Amino acid sequence: MTFTSRLAVVALASLLATGTAFAQTAAPAAKTDAATTADKKVTKERSAESLECSKQADAKGLKGKERKKFRRECKKEAKAGTAAPAADKK
């Protein structure tokens, strides 16, 4: 065998070998509706007090820790039966 014929055989063999390396695998099975709903986090319905406190926090433009603190105090007062705080103390 000459050098060029050996080179041609090696090139052909490498093409055949790399074809299987780049082959696609089968697509994973589709999830059922029950499986996807089980994977999702279940969220609770928000209470009227929670929604109202969120609206008040939005109106004041509160964000981050200040918003969490305001909403916590607002919901606590709403559950206690008093009106939500009208002004934010700083």
C-alpha positions as protocol buffer text, in pm:
chain_id: "A"
residue {
  index: 1
  type: MET
  ca { x: 0 y: 0 z: 0 }
}
residue {
  index: 2
  type: THR
  ca { x: 125 y: 343 z: -84 }
}
residue {
  index: 3
  type: PHE
  ca { x: 127 y: 639 z: 146 }
}
residue {
  index: 4
  type: THR
  ca { x: -164 y: 817 z: -27 }
}
residue {
  index: 5
  type: SER
  ca { x: -387 y: 508 z: -13 }
}
residue {
  index: 6
  type: ARG
  ca { x: -311 y: 469 z: 360 }
}
residue {
  index: 7
  type: LEU
  ca { x: -394 y: 834 z: 411 }
}
residue {
  index: 8
  type: ALA
  ca { x: -724 y: 789 z: 226 }
}
residue {
  index: 9
  type: VAL
  ca { x: -815 y: 485 z: 441 }
}
residue {
  index: 10
  type: VAL
  ca { x: -736 y: 675 z: 763 }
}
residue {
  index: 11
  type: ALA
  ca { x: -940 y: 976 z: 647 }
}
residue {
  index: 12
  type: LEU
  ca { x: -1237 y: 756 z: 558 }
}
residue {
  index: 13
  type: ALA
  ca { x: -1219 y: 570 z: 890 }
}
residue {
  index: 14
  type: SER
  ca { x: -1204 y: 897 z: 1086 }
}
residue {
  index: 15
  type: LEU
  ca { x: -1509 y: 1031 z: 902 }
}
residue {
  index: 16
  type: LEU
  ca { x: -1705 y: 718 z: 987 }
}
residue {
  index: 17
  type: ALA
  ca { x: -1596 y: 729 z: 1351 }
}
residue {
  index: 18
  type: THR
  ca { x: -1683 y: 1097 z: 1401 }
}
residue {
  index: 19
  type: GLY
  ca { x: -2027 y: 1051 z: 1248 }
}
residue {
  index: 20
  type: THR
  ca { x: -2140 y: 849 z: 1548 }
}
residue {
  index: 21
  type: ALA
  ca { x: -1978 y: 1094 z: 1791 }
}
residue {
  index: 22
  type: PHE
  ca { x: -2196 y: 1378 z: 1664 }
}
residue {
  index: 23
  type: ALA
  ca { x: -2518 y: 1179 z: 1640 }
}
residue {
  index: 24
  type: GLN
  ca { x: -2809 y: 1321 z: 1833 }
}
residue {
  index: 25
  type: THR
  ca { x: -2959 y: 1134 z: 2122 }
}
residue {
  index: 26
  type: ALA
  ca { x: -3330 y: 1064 z: 2147 }
}
residue {
  index: 27
  type: ALA
  ca { x: -3546 y: 1342 z: 2287 }
}
residue {
  index: 28
  type: PRO
  ca { x: -3654 y: 1293 z: 2647 }
}
residue {
  index: 29
  type: ALA
  ca { x: -4010 y: 1179 z: 2702 }
}
residue {
  index: 30
  type: ALA
  ca { x: -4263 y: 1459 z: 2741 }
}
residue {
  index: 31
  type: LYS
  ca { x: -4379 y: 1525 z: 3094 }
}
residue {
  index: 32
  type: THR
  ca { x: -4741 y: 1475 z: 3178 }
}
residue {
  index: 33
  type: ASP
  ca { x: -4955 y: 1752 z: 3323 }
}
residue {
  index: 34
  type: ALA
  ca { x: -4950 y: 1587 z: 3664 }
}
residue {
  index: 35
  type: ALA
  ca { x: -4571 y: 1580 z: 3667 }
}
residue {
  index: 36
  type: THR
  ca { x: -4537 y: 1945 z: 3568 }
}
residue {
  index: 37
  type: THR
  ca { x: -4786 y: 2063 z: 3828 }
}
residue {
  index: 38
  type: ALA
  ca { x: -4609 y: 1863 z: 4097 }
}
residue {
  index: 39
  type: ASP
  ca { x: -4280 y: 2030 z: 4003 }
}
residue {
  index: 40
  type: LYS
  ca { x: -4423 y: 2379 z: 4033 }
}
residue {
  index: 41
  type: LYS
  ca { x: -4434 y: 2550 z: 4368 }
}
residue {
  index: 42
  type: VAL
  ca { x: -4786 y: 2575 z: 4499 }
}
residue {
  index: 43
  type: THR
  ca { x: -4875 y: 2934 z: 4590 }
}
residue {
  index: 44
  type: LYS
  ca { x: -5136 y: 3032 z: 4843 }
}
residue {
  index: 45
  type: GLU
  ca { x: -5413 y: 3277 z: 4777 }
}
residue {
  index: 46
  type: ARG
  ca { x: -5322 y: 3618 z: 4914 }
}
residue {
  index: 47
  type: SER
  ca { x: -5550 y: 3762 z: 5177 }
}
residue {
  index: 48
  type: ALA
  ca { x: -5730 y: 4092 z: 5142 }
}
residue {
  index: 49
  type: GLU
  ca { x: -5506 y: 4238 z: 5413 }
}
residue {
  index: 50
  type: SER
  ca { x: -5195 y: 4131 z: 5226 }
}
residue {
  index: 51
  type: LEU
  ca { x: -5317 y: 4282 z: 4900 }
}
residue {
  index: 52
  type: GLU
  ca { x: -5414 y: 4609 z: 5067 }
}
residue {
  index: 53
  type: CYS
  ca { x: -5077 y: 4635 z: 5243 }
}
residue {
  index: 54
  type: SER
  ca { x: -4902 y: 4570 z: 4912 }
}
residue {
  index: 55
  type: LYS
  ca { x: -5101 y: 4850 z: 4748 }
}
residue {
  index: 56
  type: GLN
  ca { x: -5006 y: 5087 z: 5028 }
}
residue {
  index: 57
  type: ALA
  ca { x: -4640 y: 4990 z: 4998 }
}
residue {
  index: 58
  type: ASP
  ca { x: -4656 y: 5048 z: 4622 }
}
residue {
  index: 59
  type: ALA
  ca { x: -4812 y: 5390 z: 4675 }
}
residue {
  index: 60
  type: LYS
  ca { x: -4528 y: 5483 z: 4908 }
}
residue {
  index: 61
  type: GLY
  ca { x: -4269 y: 5349 z: 4665 }
}
residue {
  index: 62
  type: LEU
  ca { x: -4117 y: 5114 z: 4921 }
}
residue {
  index: 63
  type: LYS
  ca { x: -3872 y: 4847 z: 4810 }
}
residue {
  index: 64
  type: GLY
  ca { x: -3658 y: 4578 z: 4968 }
}
residue {
  index: 65
  type: LYS
  ca { x: -3628 y: 4558 z: 5345 }
}
residue {
  index: 66
  type: GLU
  ca { x: -3837 y: 4869 z: 5404 }
}
residue {
  index: 67
  type: ARG
  ca { x: -4125 y: 4716 z: 5203 }
}
residue {
  index: 68
  type: LYS
  ca { x: -4104 y: 4383 z: 5392 }
}
residue {
  index: 69
  type: LYS
  ca { x: -4102 y: 4563 z: 5727 }
}
residue {
  index: 70
  type: PHE
  ca { x: -4395 y: 4785 z: 5631 }
}
residue {
  index: 71
  type: ARG
  ca { x: -4604 y: 4493 z: 5500 }
}
residue {
  index: 72
  type: ARG
  ca { x: -4529 y: 4282 z: 5808 }
}
residue {
  index: 73
  type: GLU
  ca { x: -4641 y: 4560 z: 6045 }
}
residue {
  index: 74
  type: CYS
  ca { x: -4941 y: 4645 z: 5826 }
}
residue {
  index: 75
  type: LYS
  ca { x: -5066 y: 4285 z: 5818 }
}
residue {
  index: 76
  type: LYS
  ca { x: -5010 y: 4249 z: 6193 }
}
residue {
  index: 77
  type: GLU
  ca { x: -5221 y: 4558 z: 6261 }
}
residue {
  index: 78
  type: ALA
  ca { x: -5488 y: 4448 z: 6013 }
}
residue {
  index: 79
  type: LYS
  ca { x: -5519 y: 4111 z: 6187 }
}
residue {
  index: 80
  type: ALA
  ca { x: -5539 y: 4286 z: 6523 }
}
residue {
  index: 81
  type: GLY
  ca { x: -5842 y: 4476 z: 6396 }
}
residue {
  index: 82
  type: THR
  ca { x: -5692 y: 4824 z: 6374 }
}
residue {
  index: 83
  type: ALA
  ca { x: -5658 y: 5028 z: 6060 }
}
residue {
  index: 84
  type: ALA
  ca { x: -5345 y: 4999 z: 5852 }
}
residue {
  index: 85
  type: PRO
  ca { x: -5076 y: 5255 z: 5934 }
}
residue {
  index: 86
  type: ALA
  ca { x: -5136 y: 5579 z: 5748 }
}
residue {
  index: 87
  type: ALA
  ca { x: -4780 y: 5715 z: 5767 }
}
residue {
  index: 88
  type: ASP
  ca { x: -4443 y: 5549 z: 5761 }
}
residue {
  index: 89
  type: LYS
  ca { x: -4218 y: 5637 z: 6056 }
}
residue {
  index: 90
  type: LYS
  ca { x: -3851 y: 5689 z: 5975 }
}
